[in-house]
Amino acid sequence: MRNTVLILPPNDPEAVMILKLASALQIPVLVCDQPHGASLDHESDILKRVREGDWQRAAIVEMPGPKTEARLRRAGMEVVLIDHHNYGKLDRAHNAKTGKLLSSSLEQFHKLFRVTDDKLKRLGFDPVLVRGIGIMDRGFVWALREEGYSEKDVKRVLAYQKELMAVFVDPKEEARKDATAEKAWNGRKVWKGFTVISHQSKDGLRGRLSRIIAVEVKHPIPLILSEPKRGTVYVQESPHAPALIRHFGGFTFGMDRNWGYKNEGNKPRVMLMDVKKFLGQDKIILSL
């Protein structure tokens, strides 16, 4: 572990959990201050920071950056990628040799650093909660239930997610965003089997809406979420996530059941009507 440096952006509960475990395990960490969509290629000083540490291996968590990864390898570093997402044509969601879907990044971290339940307990962590965070990132509440988590433990994991992020958020802002999510949910519509939500807030409400669905609906539903002021559009709990990324680009997450796109820079614009037009094709609807 002393010869390995972990590189990650603590921008979601899973990443913060990995950061806390790395600290407890005394694994060196380079923290990158980037939001969702982080890329190692956007870290201008990362090569300098790695060289200064004189490490032999870099484990990079959900920060795709092929150019910088190549430069690290040319510098003699072993590069380990911890990820489970697709980014356009860059596939980090599947095993390159077998094609099988990869487990969550936290679960990969456990395997790489041999983190057992006994070790978690010795370090003062609750294995049910820690492993729950990784399962949630892989397949949300539905995966927790499939793994045998009771409703009581599901609620504990959801609460632990909030606890992990508490240091990064303002409670008043969180309450306001929760209220905005409720309002957006109450304005939902139904279209061809999809629940459709479009709201003009600049707040990212996808996670909050997913929580509302988990509590109120209690089972996965196909969802289209449009956030024009943020430039984002998502399709959740749909078998067509791989087809969407092939057609539009963007990224997938949650075991290839979820797709998202961020309108930014010179990328082609993808709006709600474009997604509905694609999903509304007869061959797509008939396969639902």
N, C-alpha and C positions, 0 to 999 in steps of 0.2 A: 504493500500500500504506500510506503514511503516514496517509491519510485514512480507513483502514478499521481497525476493531477486531474481533478475533476473540473470540467468547464461547463457552467450552466447559468441560465437566467432564472432567478426565483420569481417567476411570473404567474404561477398557478399552484394549487395545493400540492400536486405531485412533486413539482420541482422544489418547493419549500421543504417537503418531507425528505427528499433526497439530501438537501442541504443540511437538515438537522441530523440525519443519520451519518453523513460524512463527517460532520463536526464531532459527533460522539465516537466515531471510529478513528478519528484523527487522520482522516484522508485530506491531503491538501486540496484546496478549492480555489479556482479563479471565478469570481462572481461577475457576470456580465449584466449590465443594467439595460436590458431590452425587453419590450413588451412581447405579446404573442406575435408570432411571425419572425422571431429572432433568427439571425443568420451570423455564423462565425465570420463570414466575409465582410460584415459590417463592423467588426472589432479591429480597428486599425492597428492597435498596439499588442494584439494577442501573441504574436510570435515573439516579441520582445519579452513579454511577461512570462512566457513558457521557458524561454532560454535562461532567464534570470533564475528560475527555479531549479534548473539542471535536472529535470525529470526525464524519464525514459519512455513513459507512456502517457497519452492524453485520452481520457474518457470524456467524450463530448455529448452532452445531454440536450436533445431537441434543439440544436442550433446548426442546421444544415449549412455547410459552406464548402463546397467541393474544391474551390481554389485554395482556400487556406488549409484545408485538410491535406491537399497535395503538397503544399509547402512544408507542412509539419513533417510529412513522411520523407520528403527530400532532405530535411534537416536531421533525419535519423530517428524520428519519433515513431513509436508504435501508436496508431490511432484506432481507438475503439469507439464505435458509434452506438449510442444509446438513444433509440428513437422508435416510434411506431406509427409514423404518419407518412402520407404521400404529399409531395409538394410539386404539383404539376407533373413533369416527366421524371422527377427525382423520386424514386420509390424507396422509402425508408420504412414501409409498413410490412414488407414481406421478406422472408429469408431469401437471400440472393440465390442460394443453391436449391432449396426445396420449394420455394414459392409460397410456403405457408405463412399465414399471418403471425406477426410477432406479438409477444406479450407486451404489457405496458412498460414504460421506461423504468418505473419503480421496481417492477418484477424483474426486469433485466439487471438492474442495479443489485438486487438481492443475489441473483445468480453469479454475477461477476465478482462480487466481494464476499460471497458465501455467507450471507446474512440469514441465519436460522432464527426460529422462534426463540430458542434458548438464548441466543446472543442478544436478541431484542430485549428480552426480559432482563438480562444482566445489565443492559445499558439503560434500563428504566423505562422502556417503551411497552405499550400494550400491543402485542402482535395482531390482535383482532382489528384494531384501529389502523395500524400501519399497513397491513396487507389489504385492508379495506380501501385505503386511499389508492393503491395500485389497481385494484379490481374496478373501482369506480372510474378511473381514468381509461381503463380498457373497455368497459361496457356499461358504465353508469349503474344506477340502482338495480337495473334488470340483471346485471351480471352478479351483483351481491346476492340477490335472491337465488340465482342459479347455483351459487357457491354455498348455499345453505345458511346464509346470514338471516337471523330472525329479524322481525320488524323493529324490535328494540335495538338490535345492533346496527341495523340500517340507519336508524335515527342517530345513533351514537357516531357513526362514520360521517354523516352529513354535518353534525355539529362539530366534529373534529376538523373537517374541511374549513369551516368558518374560523375555528380557533387558529389554524395554521396561517390563515391570511389576515388575522386581526391586526397584526403589527403594521400591515401595509395599507390599511383602509381607515377611513373616517366613519365612525358609527352613524353619524347623522346622514352622511352621504349614502351609506348602505341602506338605511331606512327609506330614504327618498327613492333610491333605485328599486327597492323591493316594491314600493307603491306604484312606481312606473310600470314595473313588470306585471303587476296585478291588473292595471288598467289596460295594458296591451293584450293580456290574456282575455280579458272580458270583451275586447273588441274583435276577437278572432272570427274568422269565416271558414266555411268548408268549401273545397273545390276538388272535384274528382277524387275523393277519398283522402285528400290532404287537408289538415288544418293549416290555414294560412294566417299569418300575423305580419302586419306591416306597421311600423311606428316611426315617428319622426324624431325621437330622442337621439341624442349623441351617446347615450349610455349603451354599453354592450349588455344586452339582457338575455342572451342565449342560455347561460347557465341558470339564471333565476327562473326562466320559463321552463327549463327542464325540471327544476325542482318542483315547480307548481304542478306539472304534469305527473310527476312521481307521486305527489301527495294526493292530488285531486282525482286523477284518472286511474292511477295505480297500474298502468300497463303502457308499453310503448305505442305511440301513434305517429304516423307519417306527418311531418311538420315542414312547412316552408316558412322561413323567417326572413323578412326583408328589412334592412336598416339603412335606408338611403342616405341619411345624414352621416353615417359612419362609412358608407360605401361598401357595406357587406351584405351578403345574401347566403343563407344556409338552407340545406335540405337534410332533415334528420330522420332517422329510423326508416330508411328506404333502401331497398336492394339496388337502387339505381345510382348510388354514390359513385361506383367505378365508371359507369357510363357518363355521368356528369363531369368527372375530372378528365375523361378522355375528350369530351366535346368542348368544354370551356376552359380546362385548366383548373387552377385553384388548389385545394388540398382536401384530403380525406382524414377522418379520425374515427375512433370508436368501432374498431373491427370492420372497417370498410362499409359501415352502415350510415355514415354521416359525411356530408360534403359541404365545403364552404368556399367562398370567393371574396377577395378584397379588391375593390376597384381603386387602383392607385397608379401613379406614374403614367407611363405610356401603354399600359396593358389595355386590351379591348374591354369596353364597358359591358358588364353583365348585370342586367336589371331583372326585377321580378317577372316582367312580362316575357323576357327571354327564357327564363327558367320554366315558366308555365307553358310556353310554346313547345319547349323540348319535351317536358314531361307529359304534355297533352297529346303527343303522337299516339296513334292507335296501337302501335306495337309496344309502347311503354305501358299504356293504360291496361291493355289486355294481360300484361304479365304481372300486374299487381296482385 
